[in-house]
Amino acid sequence: METAILYGVYVVVSAALTVWVGQTLHRNGQLFLVEAFRGDARMADAVNHLLRVGFYLINFGFVALFLSLGREPDTLSGAIEYISVKIGIVLLVLGGMHFFNLYVFSKMRKRALLHRAPPPLPPQAHLPVVG
């Protein structure tokens, strides 16, 4: 029975953290995506929604698969360590996914900003043609 409680704590904490991070990224990433998609708010909203769904699928899948890995602890301190290691790895995966998404979308944003940049200045002088 203690194993079921241990698994329950792991699943509940991991799910809560995943939902909290997903909601935070969805809410705060909207402006970033609008800029990355050159002001197209509809496209940014659609991509933001798809990113959230994909984020949840990957993370909940990882949490579910990671549940069965590892040796079950025998003591209370072992149980606390077991839970902390599992949740710590889930947090590292969440953070890694977040930074990967930031990297990809910052590249897109940079490209979009270059597209909107003013044209370069015309030359102030011309070199003579040697012929």
Salt bridges, closest charged atoms under 4 A:
GLU35 OE1 - ARG109 NE 2.28
ASP74 OD2 - ARG71 NH2 3.67
